[in-house]
Each structure stands twice: as C-alpha cells, then as structure tokens.
Amino acid sequence: MNKEELLQMTKELYRLTLLFPKKEPLRYKMREVANEILALFLDKKSKDSPIFQIKLDILDAFFEIAIAQNWVKNGEILALKQQYNNLKSTIKETPKNSLPRPQIFLSALQRQQKIVELLKEKNQIQVWEVKQIFPQVSKRTLRRDFANLVKAGIIERVGSQNNTFYKLKTQ
C-alpha cells in the first residue's frame, strides 16, 4: 500500500459518509479515525506502532455499524472496509503484552527514590506535594509508596488526617 492508495481510500470514505444522516456522529468519527490512520501511515515510524493497528480496528468496528444502518449500498462500504483490512494485513502485528509503556510512568521504586530525594531537600513533605510532582499517579498509590518507605524504616509518619507529613527517620 502506498500514500496515493490510502489518500484515495480516505477520499472514498469521505464520499460514502456524505450519504450518512447529516448530524450522525458516526459520519464524523469515521472521518476522524481515517484521518488519524492517514497521518500515522505518513509518519513512517508510526505505521508499525500498536496505535496504528488500534485505529484500524476502531474503523473496522465503525464500518460494521455503518453496514447495519443501511445508509449506503453494502457493496460500496464492504469494498472500502476490505481495502482497510488489506492495509491491516500489510503491517506487522504487535503482541498486546508488548505495548511500550510511556516514559512518564515510573516504577514504585523510582518514585520512592524520588520521594527520599525530596525529603533530603525539604526535611518534610505531604502526599499532596508529591502528587504535584507525579500528576499521573493517584494519591492512593503515593500513599502506598509512603507506607512502604515507613515499613522499610526509611521515613516516619508524623501527624494525622490533613496534618500528616513524612520526614526522614533519624537514627
């Protein structure tokens, strides 16, 4: 599959979705996903990414919904669906369990090391302060990190409820 063929498929998808009811969300969602597929295809590195495969799967599901609605001739939409399925078969499949983890997520050990470093700088710290440093990590997870550090005897908990803070344990 080359760029021109995918551009033609995208144009055909736009033409077919014009036949959908005007305010039908599927009309715009299918176009949006087709545009994302085109963008990922043009970015050579992204073509083999799991996201490309996922977008193709989403579009395939949208085709199934569109076919069930009978807004266009089944033959036309099935032909376009088959073209996108052919594109799917040309890319290498990435096993689901080998999806790359984003770098923003740190392991518990890395977070706990960062907490200890912060305590060395600030002497005491509260969970909400660490939450600002790790916005992608839940407060509950951060509390578990603190609890593990307390259990290991590295830090100590002082106070209760909203006045709880943690500090390095003095020898």
Secondary structure, 3 states (H helix, E strand, C coil): CCHHHHHHHHHHHHHHHCCCCCCCHHHHHHHHHHHHHHHHHHCCCHHHCHHHHHHHHHHHHHHHHHHHHCCCCHHHHHHHHHHHHHHHHHCCCCCHHHCCCCCCCCCHHHHHHHHHHHHHHHCEECHHHHHHHCCCCCHHHHHHHHHHHHHCCCEEEECCHHHCEEEECCC
